[in-house]
Amino acid sequence: MKLPISRDLILQGLWTVGIGSFLTVIDPFGATRGLPPFFNWVYWTGFVAYGTLVAYFIVPVVEKALKAWPPVLHYLALSLILAVFVSAGILTVSQLASELPPLRYWPKLYGYVWVISVGITVVMVLRERRVTSAQNDGAAFEKRIPAEVSGGTLYAINAEDHYLRIRTSRGNALILMRLSDALAELNSMDGLRTHRSWWVARDGVEKIERTNGKIILHLRDGTSAPVSRTYAPEIRKAGWFS
């Protein structure tokens, strides 16, 4: 299967390479002093990529756990947690290379890593704000729809691992995107979340089936979307069914 490469993924890759290259040049804290330039670059770029990947997974968890906190404390906590994971990664690599620093150096290492984690956190926050600013513009999501199915009526989207399957009147296709980000951009469109992994457009529903207390939305492309108990009240309130 050919996996789609989204604009966000390309930009994320360029950002990772750019920051990794910058850290290679300045060699903060002298962490890679004495390494050949290429290995120096691999070291820093690899840890920037690792930190970004970790942030991708922990941001939703932190947002949910600390949603009542003020934004500044929220982002501070995120950077501190991110630094724990990255520091652990550095220590693991050092152990594998038989160059594990003494225990007394670990707090200092954590402090160094935290400074870099603040930068990664800032980038993640700016990205989230960009998504939020687009939440009232359904056209933002439409631009993400691959060319082979664009121009058709949007029926639904559903999460498949780290990908979203976009279902339209012209077929379906995968894009690399979080469902939470897509929902923000679809906020102004006539549709609702029906399940933890599904969003369905009102125009995409052909028939609604209710059997043994379960609600199933039969879509116009022949597929079926589940309705969980969590989202059923909101869908009923919207008048999709009585």
C-alpha positions, 0 to 999 in steps of 0.5 A: 500500500502506498502511504500518503505524504502530507504537507505537515509531514514534509514540514515536520521533516524539514523542521527536524533536519533544520533544528538538528543541523543547527544543533550540530553546528553549535554543539550545545554543551559540548555533548558531541565534541570529538565526533565526526561531523556526520555522526554529530549531525545524526546524533542531534537530528536523531534526538530532535526527531525522537523528541518530536515523536514523543511529543506527538504522543504525550501532548494529547495526554498532557492536554487532557490531564492538565486542561484546567491548568493555566497555559503557561503552567501547561506548557511548562509541564509539557516541556519538563515531561518531554525532557524526561523521555529525551534524557532517558533516550540519551542515557540509553544510547550512552549505555549502549555505547558504554559511555554512560555518564556518572550519576552526579551528571544526570541532573545537569544533563536533564537541565541541558535537555530541558532547554532544548525541550522548551524549543520543541514545546514551542514549536508544538504549541505554535502548530496547535495554535495554527490548527486552532485558528483554522477550526472555523474554516472547513476549507482548511481540511478540504485542502488536505484531501488527496487529489484522487478523491478531492472535489467529491462530497465528504461522507466521513473520516475514520482513524486507522492507526496514525492515519485518517481514511477520508471517505468521499463520493469519489472514493477514499484515501489515507492521509497522515493526521490526528483525528483531533486536528481534523475535528478542529478543522471540520468544526464548521462543517455539517457533521458530528463525531459519532465514535472515538475514531469516526466523524460523519457528515450529515450528507454522508448518511444514507440510512440509520439503523437501530438494533438491540440498542445499537445505532449504526449509520449506513453511509452512501459509499456502502460502509457503516459507521458506529455510534457510541453511547458517548456521542449518541445524545449529541447526535440525537440532539442534532436531529439525526434521529429521534 
